[in-house]
Each structure stands twice: as structure tokens, then as C-alpha cells.
Amino acid sequence: MSSKKLKRKDRLERLKKEIQENPFITDEELSELFNVSIQTIRLDRLYLNIPELRERIRNVAKINYKKVRTIGEAEIIGELIDIELNKKGISILETDSSMVFKKTKIVRGHYIFAMAESLAMAVIDADVALTGVANIKYRVPVLSGQKLIAKAEVTRVRGNNYFVHVKITVKDEQVFRGKFILVSI
Amino acid sequence: MSSKKLKRKDRLERLKKEIQENPFITDEELSELFNVSIQTIRLDRLYLNIPELRERIRNVAKINYKKVRTIGEAEIIGELIDIELNKKGISILETDSSMVFKKTKIVRGHYIFAMAESLAMAVIDADVALTGVANIKYRVPVLSGQKLIAKAEVTRVRGNNYFVHVKITVKDEQVFRGKFILVSI
């Protein structure tokens, strides 16, 4: 029993550390990592007073929205979990069945585009910006329920032109990439 | 009085012809063309039994949706007013205030993108298609209330790749153009 306790204590510490390093890890991923049930992970989080993933995302997003100048919070498709104006930004979008083509159950391209475009816009340090040009590539079809992570990087600012690269992944696999030129007006 | 009657008769004939040649002309445009009030145009249409623009668009669209293979009617952003599979297609979208950025009242880019992408998809003669690559350019900001006309042209079919160009105009001014490569699966 003491060994079991020690094991739990050990797990709790590692769990805490893991979530600190990777705040957007899911309970499912944690359960695989520690080889315990999802229920156990939930109890561990409860004990450690760590909120569930959706709550953690929302808490982080709330702070980040305040930094955005170009567009309103509700205009960003996905939750903004990291932002450094004119440098980079990260957003998360959980896809669902409302976003798919009926026939194929594949997420419609314009949702993914909207996620990328709105993140590109959010990351710009300007009052008002519009998309001028976009060059995009869909690499892998996205299925309903998959969690998209978009990372934007401002690669160049020239006058009122902002060059932004956005990559979207599902579990480390790139599903989309876009190059945007935004114009501040 | 007889001359007045003749004038009206003349106008009615020209009006009928005008709408036949350009079925998507608005009452406002007709009123400018014939230098009479919009009310007069409405009465003329009533007399000639020609439905209002929205109705005319819907009637034409209904027939066109049946020809589309790749996607469902509700999945096309805009009304499909002309389609010839693997050749070309035209759609109309009346923008409204729900589509704009709060700050600028400019229509959000992804609505325009969605209009173009869904038309590109509709025009393909395949059961299932996905967007692979898109290269797009926004030329002029679109304001709420403006009527968008998208014209798609299939420029090349190579194996299961379909090359589609889409141009979107507001009153003959190009506001957007996109080049898409769609992949049938």
C-alpha cells in the first residue's frame, strides 16, 4: 500500500509537470502517457486542482484576446492560446459535425481557412487589417472531432504589408499551410 | 394620353426583353435604365407577371442545384444561377451585416473565400472533391449589402486534378480572384 501511495504521489507530480509544460494535453493523452484510466486522470486533476482542458484553454485565451488589436474576440475562429503581436500566435479549434460535408464527413475547407486567416489577422500589430493575398494548401483531410492547432508566424513587415505563415496540425501531422499577406489600412 | 400609353407599352416591351437578356438585373438598375421610379418598375413587373429578383434567382438556382454532384445545395455559399459541369458556373451572394468585421463594416474574407471555394467545388464533374491548393487575391474591400457575382471556369482537368479559376465582382469591379486545384477522391 505504501508503494501504491508513493506511485500515486509520483504520478501526481509528473502529471502536474506535464500539464505545466504542455497545458493543452488532453485527459486521454495523459491517460495513455501514464498508463492509467481517464477516470484516474480526472481524479488526479481534481486533487491537484487543475481544471479540465477546455477550461484551461479558455483561461489562457481570455488573457490573449485582450492583446489583439485588429479584430474582435468573437471574430477569431478557434481559441487563442498564445499571442505575441507581429511575431507569432497559436490557436486551437475543436472541429465538430456541424463543420463537415454531408457526403464525406470531412471538415469543409473554409472553416480551416477561416481559422488560419483569423489567426493571421489577430497576430498583426495594427488597428485595422485586411487580407490581400493568400496562398494555401490543404494536405490531409480533417475529420469531425479532430483538434486543430494553428501556429502563425509573422515573417516580414514591410510598410503596411504583413507577411504571415500559418501551419495547422492534427496531432503533429500538418493538414494545412497558408501564406498570407495582410494589409493594414 | 394615347402617346403616354404607347410609351408605357414600349417600356413594357423593352423591360421584358431586358430582363430576359439579363435576368439578374435589380429593380433599382431597371429604374435607372428607364428613368422611372422603382415603384413603376414593380408595377410593370406585376403587369408582365415577372417575379422579383430574389424569386427569379431562386427559380433558376433550384434547377441548377440538381446538376451539382460534389456537394449539397445547402453547402453552396450563394445562389447558383448557372452551371455547366467541368466547364463553368455562376453564383450570386447578397452580403449582409452578419458577415462584416465589427470595426470596419467590411465583409470578412472567409465569406468571400467560401463563396469562391464552394462554387469551384460545385462546378466539378465528380462525386467527391476536396480543395488541394488555392491561390487567392482580395482586390477591393466588400461592404455589407453589396451583391457579389462569382464566375468559375474549369481551365484544366488532369487525372483527378481540376483547375478552377474564380472571379468575384461587385457591379463589374473585380473584388476577388482565386485559383483552385481540386482533387476528386
Contacts between the chains, C-beta under 8 A, distances in Angstrom:
chain1	res1	chain2	res2	distance
A	70	B	103	7.9
A	71	B	101	6.3
A	71	B	103	7.2
A	72	B	101	7.7
A	72	B	102	5.2
A	72	B	103	7.2
A	75	B	101	6.4
A	75	B	102	7.1
A	75	B	108	7.2
A	77	B	110	7.7
A	101	B	71	6.3
A	101	B	72	7.7
A	101	B	75	6.4
A	102	B	72	5.2
A	102	B	75	7.2
A	103	B	70	7.9
A	103	B	71	7.2
A	103	B	72	7.2
A	103	B	127	7.9
A	103	B	128	6.1
A	104	B	128	5.6
A	104	B	130	7.8
A	104	B	185	7.9
A	106	B	130	6.6
A	108	B	75	7.2
A	109	B	117	5.6
A	109	B	130	7.1
A	109	B	131	4.4
A	109	B	134	8.0
A	110	B	77	7.8
A	110	B	110	5.8
A	110	B	113	5.7
A	110	B	114	3.8
A	110	B	117	5.6
A	110	B	118	7.5
A	113	B	110	5.7
A	113	B	113	5.4
A	113	B	114	7.8
A	113	B	117	7.6
A	113	B	134	7.9
A	114	B	110	3.8
A	114	B	113	7.8
A	114	B	114	7.9
A	117	B	109	5.6
A	117	B	110	5.6
A	117	B	113	7.6
A	118	B	110	7.5
A	127	B	103	7.9
A	128	B	103	6.1
A	128	B	104	5.6
A	130	B	104	7.7
A	130	B	106	6.6
A	130	B	109	7.2
A	130	B	138	6.7
A	130	B	141	6.0
A	131	B	109	4.4
A	131	B	138	5.4
A	132	B	137	7.1
A	132	B	138	5.9
A	133	B	136	7.0
A	133	B	137	5.1
A	133	B	138	7.4
A	134	B	113	7.9
A	134	B	134	7.3
A	134	B	135	7.7
A	134	B	136	5.0
A	134	B	137	8.0
A	135	B	134	7.7
A	135	B	135	5.2
A	135	B	136	7.7
A	136	B	133	7.0
A	136	B	134	4.9
A	136	B	135	7.7
A	136	B	136	7.6
A	137	B	132	7.0
A	137	B	133	5.1
A	137	B	134	8.0
A	138	B	130	6.7
A	138	B	131	5.4
A	138	B	132	5.9
A	138	B	133	7.4
A	141	B	130	6.1
A	185	B	104	7.9
